[in-house]
Amino acid sequence: MVELSLRDRPAIVTGASRGIGREIAARFAEAGGDVAICSRSLDDVRPVAEELTAAHDGRVVPVECDVTDRDEVRSLVDTALDEFGEVKVLVNNAGGSDESANVAHRCDEETFERMVDLNLKSQFLLSKEVLPAMVAAGGGSMVHMGSVNGLFGIGLSGYSEAKSGLLAMSRNIAAHYGQHGVRSNVISAGTIETASRREEMENTEGRTGDSNAREGWLDQYPLGRFGTPREVADTSLFLASELSSFITGENVVLDGGLTTSLSTSFINEVYDADEVPSRR
């Protein structure tokens, strides 16, 4: 029986010093996997590695890496190979947005290029560097962290375009390298309530009279809540493990129903959808 395990499936997780990346690394180590984790600062990622190695079965190795730098990306993969002998899982998690570039006319060329470099080119560099090692290992799984911003028009110029491009990149990898046992999938997440995201919502004034933006954002989610880093980590573990061995080239939308419809208040107003159903 196939297990939800990463034993004998060494992994690389980028952007793992905090938030979603840290949770993914923790979940992988908990599942028995050896993991190389990176951040731009070794001081940020080393204590995470020490804590996770002490707490779980898997060994976690910290690496300093700017994922937009080709040479540092190569060094990251070399370190993982030196430590583990092979790489069978890659989670392209590192990325970020610039809230000031929320619409096109506020996004200058420099910001646009920086967003594309961080959210698309870096994931290409990692994928390209890992591919030979993954093929040599008999195959493996790539998980690329996308966003609902790449699926429909919300905002964040540069970031959204990069996340949309990530879907095409992942499909191409799946199509070209499936014959070598390599799978590639995207997770397109909605709002995930990390500590920094929660602080941002609480400090942003709502446009409809709310004291902050949180309630207005929650109205867009049919489940009535935001996602958690653990839920992203669990989905990443599923896609990295052999339990998903026949899934490739897909986009897993992890958004609590955000992309299914309009706001909950609008649906309730039009259809009285908030009426509690009863058997007749």
Contacts in CASP RR format, 6 or more apart in sequence:
PFRMAT RR
TARGET T0000
AUTHOR 0000-0000-0000
METHOD contacts of the structure
MODEL  1
MVELSLRDRPAIVTGASRGIGREIAARFAEAGGDVAICSRSLDDVRPVAE
ELTAAHDGRVVPVECDVTDRDEVRSLVDTALDEFGEVKVLVNNAGGSDES
ANVAHRCDEETFERMVDLNLKSQFLLSKEVLPAMVAAGGGSMVHMGSVNG
LFGIGLSGYSEAKSGLLAMSRNIAAHYGQHGVRSNVISAGTIETASRREE
MENTEGRTGDSNAREGWLDQYPLGRFGTPREVADTSLFLASELSSFITGE
NVVLDGGLTTSLSTSFINEVYDADEVPSRR
2 241 0 8 1.000
2 242 0 8 1.000
2 243 0 8 1.000
2 245 0 8 1.000
3 241 0 8 1.000
3 242 0 8 1.000
3 243 0 8 1.000
4 31 0 8 1.000
4 237 0 8 1.000
4 238 0 8 1.000
4 241 0 8 1.000
4 243 0 8 1.000
5 31 0 8 1.000
5 32 0 8 1.000
5 33 0 8 1.000
5 241 0 8 1.000
6 28 0 8 1.000
6 31 0 8 1.000
6 32 0 8 1.000
6 33 0 8 1.000
6 89 0 8 1.000
6 237 0 8 1.000
6 240 0 8 1.000
6 241 0 8 1.000
7 31 0 8 1.000
7 32 0 8 1.000
7 33 0 8 1.000
7 57 0 8 1.000
8 88 0 8 1.000
9 33 0 8 1.000
9 88 0 8 1.000
9 89 0 8 1.000
9 140 0 8 1.000
9 240 0 8 1.000
9 241 0 8 1.000
10 33 0 8 1.000
10 34 0 8 1.000
10 35 0 8 1.000
10 36 0 8 1.000
10 80 0 8 1.000
10 83 0 8 1.000
10 84 0 8 1.000
10 85 0 8 1.000
10 86 0 8 1.000
10 87 0 8 1.000
10 88 0 8 1.000
10 89 0 8 1.000
11 28 0 8 1.000
11 33 0 8 1.000
11 34 0 8 1.000
11 35 0 8 1.000
11 36 0 8 1.000
11 87 0 8 1.000
11 88 0 8 1.000
11 89 0 8 1.000
11 90 0 8 1.000
11 91 0 8 1.000
11 240 0 8 1.000
12 35 0 8 1.000
12 36 0 8 1.000
12 37 0 8 1.000
12 38 0 8 1.000
12 76 0 8 1.000
12 77 0 8 1.000
12 80 0 8 1.000
12 87 0 8 1.000
12 89 0 8 1.000
12 90 0 8 1.000
12 91 0 8 1.000
12 126 0 8 1.000
12 130 0 8 1.000
13 21 0 8 1.000
13 24 0 8 1.000
13 25 0 8 1.000
13 28 0 8 1.000
13 35 0 8 1.000
13 36 0 8 1.000
13 37 0 8 1.000
13 38 0 8 1.000
13 91 0 8 1.000
13 93 0 8 1.000
14 21 0 8 1.000
14 37 0 8 1.000
14 38 0 8 1.000
14 65 0 8 1.000
14 67 0 8 1.000
14 76 0 8 1.000
14 91 0 8 1.000
14 92 0 8 1.000
14 93 0 8 1.000
14 94 0 8 1.000
14 122 0 8 1.000
14 126 0 8 1.000
15 21 0 8 1.000
15 37 0 8 1.000
15 38 0 8 1.000
15 39 0 8 1.000
15 45 0 8 1.000
15 67 0 8 1.000
15 93 0 8 1.000
15 94 0 8 1.000
15 95 0 8 1.000
16 22 0 8 1.000
16 24 0 8 1.000
16 25 0 8 1.000
16 35 0 8 1.000
16 37 0 8 1.000
16 38 0 8 1.000
16 39 0 8 1.000
16 45 0 8 1.000
16 48 0 8 1.000
16 93 0 8 1.000
17 37 0 8 1.000
17 39 0 8 1.000
17 41 0 8 1.000
17 44 0 8 1.000
17 45 0 8 1.000
17 48 0 8 1.000
18 44 0 8 1.000
18 48 0 8 1.000
18 194 0 8 1.000
18 195 0 8 1.000
18 196 0 8 1.000
19 194 0 8 1.000
19 195 0 8 1.000
19 196 0 8 1.000
19 229 0 8 1.000
20 93 0 8 1.000
20 145 0 8 1.000
20 189 0 8 1.000
20 192 0 8 1.000
20 194 0 8 1.000
20 229 0 8 1.000
20 232 0 8 1.000
20 233 0 8 1.000
21 37 0 8 1.000
21 91 0 8 1.000
21 93 0 8 1.000
21 229 0 8 1.000
21 233 0 8 1.000
22 37 0 8 1.000
22 48 0 8 1.000
22 229 0 8 1.000
23 229 0 8 1.000
23 230 0 8 1.000
23 232 0 8 1.000
23 233 0 8 1.000
24 91 0 8 1.000
24 93 0 8 1.000
24 229 0 8 1.000
24 232 0 8 1.000
24 233 0 8 1.000
24 236 0 8 1.000
24 237 0 8 1.000
25 35 0 8 1.000
25 37 0 8 1.000
25 48 0 8 1.000
25 52 0 8 1.000
25 60 0 8 1.000
26 52 0 8 1.000
26 55 0 8 1.000
26 56 0 8 1.000
26 233 0 8 1.000
27 230 0 8 1.000
27 233 0 8 1.000
27 234 0 8 1.000
27 236 0 8 1.000
27 237 0 8 1.000
28 35 0 8 1.000
28 58 0 8 1.000
28 89 0 8 1.000
28 233 0 8 1.000
28 236 0 8 1.000
28 237 0 8 1.000
28 240 0 8 1.000
29 35 0 8 1.000
29 52 0 8 1.000
29 53 0 8 1.000
29 55 0 8 1.000
29 56 0 8 1.000
29 57 0 8 1.000
29 58 0 8 1.000
29 59 0 8 1.000
29 60 0 8 1.000
30 56 0 8 1.000
30 57 0 8 1.000
31 237 0 8 1.000
31 241 0 8 1.000
32 56 0 8 1.000
32 57 0 8 1.000
32 58 0 8 1.000
33 57 0 8 1.000
33 58 0 8 1.000
33 59 0 8 1.000
34 58 0 8 1.000
34 59 0 8 1.000
34 60 0 8 1.000
34 61 0 8 1.000
34 83 0 8 1.000
34 84 0 8 1.000
35 52 0 8 1.000
35 58 0 8 1.000
35 59 0 8 1.000
35 60 0 8 1.000
35 61 0 8 1.000
36 60 0 8 1.000
36 61 0 8 1.000
36 63 0 8 1.000
36 76 0 8 1.000
36 79 0 8 1.000
36 80 0 8 1.000
36 83 0 8 1.000
36 84 0 8 1.000
37 45 0 8 1.000
37 48 0 8 1.000
37 49 0 8 1.000
37 60 0 8 1.000
37 61 0 8 1.000
37 62 0 8 1.000
37 63 0 8 1.000
38 45 0 8 1.000
38 62 0 8 1.000
38 63 0 8 1.000
38 64 0 8 1.000
38 65 0 8 1.000
38 67 0 8 1.000
38 76 0 8 1.000
38 94 0 8 1.000
39 45 0 8 1.000
39 62 0 8 1.000
39 64 0 8 1.000
39 65 0 8 1.000
40 64 0 8 1.000
40 65 0 8 1.000
40 66 0 8 1.000
41 64 0 8 1.000
42 62 0 8 1.000
42 63 0 8 1.000
42 64 0 8 1.000
45 62 0 8 1.000
45 63 0 8 1.000
45 64 0 8 1.000
46 62 0 8 1.000
48 60 0 8 1.000
48 62 0 8 1.000
49 60 0 8 1.000
49 61 0 8 1.000
49 62 0 8 1.000
50 60 0 8 1.000
50 62 0 8 1.000
52 58 0 8 1.000
52 60 0 8 1.000
53 59 0 8 1.000
53 60 0 8 1.000
59 83 0 8 1.000
61 79 0 8 1.000
61 80 0 8 1.000
61 83 0 8 1.000
63 75 0 8 1.000
63 76 0 8 1.000
63 79 0 8 1.000
63 80 0 8 1.000
64 72 0 8 1.000
65 72 0 8 1.000
65 73 0 8 1.000
65 75 0 8 1.000
65 76 0 8 1.000
66 72 0 8 1.000
67 73 0 8 1.000
67 76 0 8 1.000
67 94 0 8 1.000
67 95 0 8 1.000
67 118 0 8 1.000
67 122 0 8 1.000
67 123 0 8 1.000
67 125 0 8 1.000
67 126 0 8 1.000
68 117 0 8 1.000
68 118 0 8 1.000
68 121 0 8 1.000
68 122 0 8 1.000
68 125 0 8 1.000
70 125 0 8 1.000
73 122 0 8 1.000
73 125 0 8 1.000
73 126 0 8 1.000
73 129 0 8 1.000
74 129 0 8 1.000
76 126 0 8 1.000
76 129 0 8 1.000
77 87 0 8 1.000
77 126 0 8 1.000
77 129 0 8 1.000
77 130 0 8 1.000
77 133 0 8 1.000
80 87 0 8 1.000
81 87 0 8 1.000
81 133 0 8 1.000
86 133 0 8 1.000
86 136 0 8 1.000
86 137 0 8 1.000
87 130 0 8 1.000
87 133 0 8 1.000
87 134 0 8 1.000
87 137 0 8 1.000
88 134 0 8 1.000
88 137 0 8 1.000
88 138 0 8 1.000
88 139 0 8 1.000
88 140 0 8 1.000
88 141 0 8 1.000
89 140 0 8 1.000
89 141 0 8 1.000
89 142 0 8 1.000
89 143 0 8 1.000
89 240 0 8 1.000
90 126 0 8 1.000
90 127 0 8 1.000
90 130 0 8 1.000
90 134 0 8 1.000
90 141 0 8 1.000
90 142 0 8 1.000
90 143 0 8 1.000
91 142 0 8 1.000
91 143 0 8 1.000
91 145 0 8 1.000
91 236 0 8 1.000
91 240 0 8 1.000
92 122 0 8 1.000
92 123 0 8 1.000
92 126 0 8 1.000
92 127 0 8 1.000
92 142 0 8 1.000
92 143 0 8 1.000
92 144 0 8 1.000
92 145 0 8 1.000
93 145 0 8 1.000
94 118 0 8 1.000
94 122 0 8 1.000
95 118 0 8 1.000
95 119 0 8 1.000
95 122 0 8 1.000
95 145 0 8 1.000
96 115 0 8 1.000
96 118 0 8 1.000
96 119 0 8 1.000
96 159 0 8 1.000
97 115 0 8 1.000
97 119 0 8 1.000
97 156 0 8 1.000
97 159 0 8 1.000
98 107 0 8 1.000
98 111 0 8 1.000
98 114 0 8 1.000
98 115 0 8 1.000
98 156 0 8 1.000
98 159 0 8 1.000
99 156 0 8 1.000
99 200 0 8 1.000
100 106 0 8 1.000
100 111 0 8 1.000
101 107 0 8 1.000
101 108 0 8 1.000
101 111 0 8 1.000
101 112 0 8 1.000
101 115 0 8 1.000
101 156 0 8 1.000
101 157 0 8 1.000
101 158 0 8 1.000
101 159 0 8 1.000
102 155 0 8 1.000
102 156 0 8 1.000
102 157 0 8 1.000
103 155 0 8 1.000
103 157 0 8 1.000
104 157 0 8 1.000
106 157 0 8 1.000
107 157 0 8 1.000
107 158 0 8 1.000
111 157 0 8 1.000
111 158 0 8 1.000
112 157 0 8 1.000
112 158 0 8 1.000
112 161 0 8 1.000
115 156 0 8 1.000
115 157 0 8 1.000
115 158 0 8 1.000
115 159 0 8 1.000
115 161 0 8 1.000
115 162 0 8 1.000
116 158 0 8 1.000
116 161 0 8 1.000
116 162 0 8 1.000
118 162 0 8 1.000
119 158 0 8 1.000
119 159 0 8 1.000
119 162 0 8 1.000
119 163 0 8 1.000
119 166 0 8 1.000
120 162 0 8 1.000
120 163 0 8 1.000
120 165 0 8 1.000
120 166 0 8 1.000
120 169 0 8 1.000
123 144 0 8 1.000
123 166 0 8 1.000
123 169 0 8 1.000
124 169 0 8 1.000
127 142 0 8 1.000
127 144 0 8 1.000
127 169 0 8 1.000
127 173 0 8 1.000
127 184 0 8 1.000
130 142 0 8 1.000
131 173 0 8 1.000
131 177 0 8 1.000
131 182 0 8 1.000
134 140 0 8 1.000
134 142 0 8 1.000
134 180 0 8 1.000
134 182 0 8 1.000
135 177 0 8 1.000
135 180 0 8 1.000
135 181 0 8 1.000
135 182 0 8 1.000
138 180 0 8 1.000
138 181 0 8 1.000
139 180 0 8 1.000
139 181 0 8 1.000
139 182 0 8 1.000
139 183 0 8 1.000
140 181 0 8 1.000
140 182 0 8 1.000
140 183 0 8 1.000
141 182 0 8 1.000
141 183 0 8 1.000
141 184 0 8 1.000
141 185 0 8 1.000
141 239 0 8 1.000
141 240 0 8 1.000
141 241 0 8 1.000
141 244 0 8 1.000
142 170 0 8 1.000
142 173 0 8 1.000
142 182 0 8 1.000
142 183 0 8 1.000
142 184 0 8 1.000
142 185 0 8 1.000
143 185 0 8 1.000
143 186 0 8 1.000
143 187 0 8 1.000
143 236 0 8 1.000
143 239 0 8 1.000
143 240 0 8 1.000
144 166 0 8 1.000
144 169 0 8 1.000
144 170 0 8 1.000
144 184 0 8 1.000
144 185 0 8 1.000
144 186 0 8 1.000
144 187 0 8 1.000
145 186 0 8 1.000
145 187 0 8 1.000
145 189 0 8 1.000
145 232 0 8 1.000
146 163 0 8 1.000
146 166 0 8 1.000
146 167 0 8 1.000
146 186 0 8 1.000
146 187 0 8 1.000
146 188 0 8 1.000
146 189 0 8 1.000
147 159 0 8 1.000
147 160 0 8 1.000
147 163 0 8 1.000
147 188 0 8 1.000
147 189 0 8 1.000
147 190 0 8 1.000
148 154 0 8 1.000
148 188 0 8 1.000
148 189 0 8 1.000
148 190 0 8 1.000
148 253 0 8 1.000
148 255 0 8 1.000
148 258 0 8 1.000
148 259 0 8 1.000
149 155 0 8 1.000
149 156 0 8 1.000
149 159 0 8 1.000
149 160 0 8 1.000
149 163 0 8 1.000
149 164 0 8 1.000
150 160 0 8 1.000
150 161 0 8 1.000
150 163 0 8 1.000
150 164 0 8 1.000
150 165 0 8 1.000
150 166 0 8 1.000
150 167 0 8 1.000
150 188 0 8 1.000
151 164 0 8 1.000
151 188 0 8 1.000
151 251 0 8 1.000
151 253 0 8 1.000
151 259 0 8 1.000
152 259 0 8 1.000
153 160 0 8 1.000
154 160 0 8 1.000
163 188 0 8 1.000
166 186 0 8 1.000
167 186 0 8 1.000
167 188 0 8 1.000
167 251 0 8 1.000
170 184 0 8 1.000
170 185 0 8 1.000
170 186 0 8 1.000
170 249 0 8 1.000
170 251 0 8 1.000
171 184 0 8 1.000
171 249 0 8 1.000
173 182 0 8 1.000
173 184 0 8 1.000
173 249 0 8 1.000
174 182 0 8 1.000
174 183 0 8 1.000
174 184 0 8 1.000
174 185 0 8 1.000
174 248 0 8 1.000
174 249 0 8 1.000
175 249 0 8 1.000
177 184 0 8 1.000
178 248 0 8 1.000
183 239 0 8 1.000
183 244 0 8 1.000
183 245 0 8 1.000
183 247 0 8 1.000
183 248 0 8 1.000
183 249 0 8 1.000
184 248 0 8 1.000
184 249 0 8 1.000
185 239 0 8 1.000
185 244 0 8 1.000
185 247 0 8 1.000
185 248 0 8 1.000
185 249 0 8 1.000
185 250 0 8 1.000
185 251 0 8 1.000
185 252 0 8 1.000
186 249 0 8 1.000
186 250 0 8 1.000
186 251 0 8 1.000
186 252 0 8 1.000
187 232 0 8 1.000
187 235 0 8 1.000
187 236 0 8 1.000
187 239 0 8 1.000
187 251 0 8 1.000
187 252 0 8 1.000
187 254 0 8 1.000
188 251 0 8 1.000
188 252 0 8 1.000
188 253 0 8 1.000
188 254 0 8 1.000
188 255 0 8 1.000
189 227 0 8 1.000
189 232 0 8 1.000
189 254 0 8 1.000
189 255 0 8 1.000
190 226 0 8 1.000
190 227 0 8 1.000
190 254 0 8 1.000
190 255 0 8 1.000
190 256 0 8 1.000
190 258 0 8 1.000
191 197 0 8 1.000
191 217 0 8 1.000
191 221 0 8 1.000
191 226 0 8 1.000
191 227 0 8 1.000
191 258 0 8 1.000
192 226 0 8 1.000
192 227 0 8 1.000
192 228 0 8 1.000
192 229 0 8 1.000
192 231 0 8 1.000
192 232 0 8 1.000
193 226 0 8 1.000
193 227 0 8 1.000
193 228 0 8 1.000
193 229 0 8 1.000
194 229 0 8 1.000
197 226 0 8 1.000
201 212 0 8 1.000
201 213 0 8 1.000
201 214 0 8 1.000
201 217 0 8 1.000
202 212 0 8 1.000
202 214 0 8 1.000
203 212 0 8 1.000
204 212 0 8 1.000
204 213 0 8 1.000
205 211 0 8 1.000
205 212 0 8 1.000
205 213 0 8 1.000
206 212 0 8 1.000
206 213 0 8 1.000
206 215 0 8 1.000
206 216 0 8 1.000
207 213 0 8 1.000
208 216 0 8 1.000
210 216 0 8 1.000
217 226 0 8 1.000
218 224 0 8 1.000
218 225 0 8 1.000
218 226 0 8 1.000
219 263 0 8 1.000
219 264 0 8 1.000
219 265 0 8 1.000
220 258 0 8 1.000
220 263 0 8 1.000
220 264 0 8 1.000
221 255 0 8 1.000
221 256 0 8 1.000
221 257 0 8 1.000
221 258 0 8 1.000
221 264 0 8 1.000
222 256 0 8 1.000
222 257 0 8 1.000
222 258 0 8 1.000
222 260 0 8 1.000
222 261 0 8 1.000
222 264 0 8 1.000
223 256 0 8 1.000
223 257 0 8 1.000
224 256 0 8 1.000
224 264 0 8 1.000
225 256 0 8 1.000
227 254 0 8 1.000
227 256 0 8 1.000
231 254 0 8 1.000
232 254 0 8 1.000
235 252 0 8 1.000
235 254 0 8 1.000
238 244 0 8 1.000
239 247 0 8 1.000
239 252 0 8 1.000
253 259 0 8 1.000
261 267 0 8 1.000
264 273 0 8 1.000
267 273 0 8 1.000
268 274 0 8 1.000
END
